[in-house]
Amino acid sequence: MSVLPDPPRRPYWSERQGRRTYASMNPAQARRAFAAILADCGSRDELQEALGYECVDAGRVPGTLGSAVPEYLFIELGRDNLWPVSEHAPDWDDDTLFDMMEFWFDHVSTGDPEAGRHHTFDDCGWHYNRFTREPARGGYRRQINKVLTRIEPGYELTTEGEIVRATPDGVAPLLTTASRRLPVDQQPLVEAAITKYRARSSTVTDRRDAVRDLADVLENLRAQVRATMPSKDEALLFETANKFWIRHNKPGERRDYDHEAWWSWLFYVYLASIALVTHLDERDRSKVAPPSDQ
């Protein structure tokens, strides 16, 4: 079953008047929002496969997590005080919140009405015997991302169920296309840099290394860069990495600036430059290639 994307978010009155931006969430608000999302999934029976259900005739019917959910979560995540979420979420740190967001992505599901029954006695409800991941998983991800994008510096839950740093609007295609025209020995370097930069566990050093790695790939393309840019502009492209404490660790380099903001900008500049230079090189080579024999 396909899952339709949510329409773009509409800014409301105070935002349109410039008096309020789309608010960030502090940690306490994010944990409260997650508890509400999970409760909403439960109200739609999207946790039934994992948690089971109560039946007026059969009593407690456990799900795939068994009859001791807190202990199951402890074994899986190595943490106490996870269940019930509404009780414990206010005391979590960010790592615990993110672990639980990823865990429940793996365990929400939609019951198949054709493989279950609606137990009408005493309004007992649906009892399912077969489940599918969609549309529950897609809906869960969309709701979680409404929270994650508002946690500084901005995160997102991928379709694989991993939380990573969010990408700025308009540059997401670069994550999958920037490296495709590179020589095969250079492609893994770009892919590793993307993974390193976007990982939710990435440190400032990791992100600096990722920017440096992209600069090194671009250095390997310097001949193509020279062919597509004036020499002065080409030099500036590399000067930033060489003089602003990215590629080297020399005395006199400029370090007194907002690393988080500028390295984010430079990461995507280098990623876009790699994509553009390789595209232009491929285009120009195709113009001079001899026609193939018919």
N, C-alpha and C positions, 0 to 999 in steps of 0.2 A: 504494500500500500504506500503510495507516495505521500510525502508530507509537504504541503505548500508553505513557502516562506511567509513570515509575517510581513505586512506592508511596512514601508518606512515609518518611523516614529514621527508623529505630528507634534510640533511644538505648540504648547498651549499659551494662554493669554499673557501671563507674566513674562514668559520667555520672548514672545513676539514684541513686547514692549521694551525689551532690553533690561528688565529689572531683576531677572533671575535666569541663570543658566541651568541646564540639565544637571541637577545636583549630584555630587559625588555622595557615596555612602560611607559612613564610618564603619569600623569593624562590628560594632554592636548592631547597627542597622542591617548590615549584610547577613549576619547570623540569624537575625529575626526574620528577614526575607526568605532565607533558605528554609527555615522551619515551616514557614507558611507555604512555600512551594511544595515541600514534601507532603504536608498535610493535604494539600489540594490533590496531589497524585493519589493519595490514599482514598480520598473521597470518590475518585473515579475508578477505583479498584485496580489502579496501575501498580500497586504494591502487593497485590494478592498472590502472585506467583512466588514472590520472595517471602512474604510474611504469613501467608495462609489466611484463614478466616474463621470467624465464629459462626457456628450453625446451631439453631435451636434444637435440632435433633441429634446431630453428631458431636456437638460440643466443639472444642478447639481442634481445628484441622491445620497442622503446621505447613509452612511453605518450604521453599528450597533452603532458607536460612536455618531451618530446624526450629525446635521449641525453645531454644535459649539464645535469643537474638543478641543480647549484650555480649555474651561469651563468644558468639560467632564473630561479631565485629571486632572484639579484642584479638582474636586469633588472626583475622585478616589484616587488621590495621595496626595492631600492637598498641592500642590506646584504650584506656578505661573511660567511663562516663560519656558514652556516645549515644546510648539509647535509654529511654525515649528522647528523641531529638528536642522536643519542646521543653523538656526539663533541663537538659544539659548544654544546649547550644550557647546560652549566654556566657558560659565560662570557657568556650573554646578559644584557642589562638588561630591565626590565619592558616597554618599548616593543617590543623585538624579540620577546619571548615572546608578547605580545598580537597583534602582526602575524602571527606564525606560526599562532596559534590561529585567527585569522580566515581566513587563507589556506587552511588545510587544511579548514576548513568548506566552502569552495567546491570542494574537489577530492576529498573522499571520495565513494565511490559503491558501489553493490551490483551485482555482475554478474548478468546474466540467464542462468540455466542453459539456457534454451531457445534462446539465441543464442550458444552456446559449446560447448566439449567438455571432457570430463575425460580428460586425457592420462594413461593409466595406466602407460605404459612408464617404468620406473625411478621410479615414483611422482612423475611430473612435475607433476601437479596440474591445476587448472581454467585454461582459456584462454578468456576471454570476448570476445565481439564487440559486446555491447550492455550498457549500464549504466543504472541508475536512481539518483536521488539518495537515495531512501529504500529501506530503513530505515537505511542507513548514516549519513546526515546527522543524523537524529534521535538515534541512539545516540551519535554523536560529541558532539553538543551536550550531551546529558545528562551524559556523562562529564566534559566540559570544565567544565560548571557546578559539578560537585562540587569542582573545584579553585578556580574563580573566586570562589565564595561564601566561601571561606576565606582569600582574600587581602584584607587591609585596604585600604579600608573595605568591601569586598564588591562583587563585579561579577557580571555574568551575560552570557552569549552569547545574543542574541535569535534568533528564528526567521529573521530576515533575515541573520544572520551577523555582527552588529556587537556588540562588547563595550561595555556601558554599566554605570553604577553600578546595583547591585541595589536593588530596592524592598523596604521592610519587609513582613513577612508581613501579608496582609489588605488592603493598599492598592493592589495592582496594578491592579484594575479602574478606579481613579480616573484612571489615565493615559490611558484611552480614553474615559471617560464624563464627566469633570468639565466639559468645555467644550461638550458637545453642546446644552445649552439656552441658551447665551449668544447674544447678537446676533452676526451674522456678522462684524462688524468686531472683536469681542473674542476670538473663537475662535482666530485665529492667534497672539494674544499668549500665551495659555495653552499652546498647542502648542509655541511657540518656547521658552517658559520650561522646559517639560518636557525638550525636547531639550538645552537649554543645561545644565540641572542634571545630567542623567544621563550626558552624554557622558564617556567615560573620560578624555578630554583636558581636562575642565573644570578651571579654576583656582578658587581661593577667591573671586576677584573674580567669576567667571562664576556661581558658586553664589549669591553675595550678590545679584547682578543678577537671577537667576531668582526668588529670594524677593521682591525688590522688585517685579518685574513682576507677580507674582501679587497682591501687595498693591495695586498700581495697578488691576488688574482688579476686585478686591473693592471698592475705593474707588468705582469706577464703578457698583457695585451697592449703594451705601450706603443708598439709600432702601429697597430690599428688605430689607437687613440690619436696619434700624430697625424694619421691620414685623414681624420675626420674633424679635427679641431685646430684652430690657430695655435701656434707654439706657446704663446703667452697664456692662453686659457688652459691648454694641456698641462702646463707647469703648475698652475694654480690647483688643478685637480689633485695633484700629489702633494703639493706643499702643505695643505691642511693636515694630512696624515703625518707628514714628516716633522712639522714644527709645533704641533699641538698635543704632544704626549700620547701618541697613538702607536706609531711604528717603532719609536726609539725611546730611550730613557736617558737623554743627554742633558747636561746642565744648560740652562738658558731656554729650554723649551717652555712654551706657554701652558700653564696648568691651572691658572686661576680663572676658571669659567665653569658654567653649569654643565658638568660632564653628561649627566643623564639626558638633558634636552639636546645638546649638540651631538652627542654620539648617536642618539636615535635618528636625528636628521641625517647625519653622515652615513649611517648604515644604509638607509634607503636611497640616498644619493648614489652611493657606490653600487648598490644592487641594480638600480635603474641604469647606471652608466655601463655596467657589464652587459645588460640586456640590449641597450642601444648600440654599443660599439660592435657587438657580435652580429646584431641584425644588419647594420650598415655594411659591415665587412662581407656578409653573405650576399647582400643585395648587389654590392659592387662587383664581386667575383662572378655573380651570375650574368652580369652585363657583358663581361669580356669572355665568357666561356664560349668555345666554338660550338656551333650547332651540332646536335647529334645526327648520326646517319639515319636516314629514313629506310 
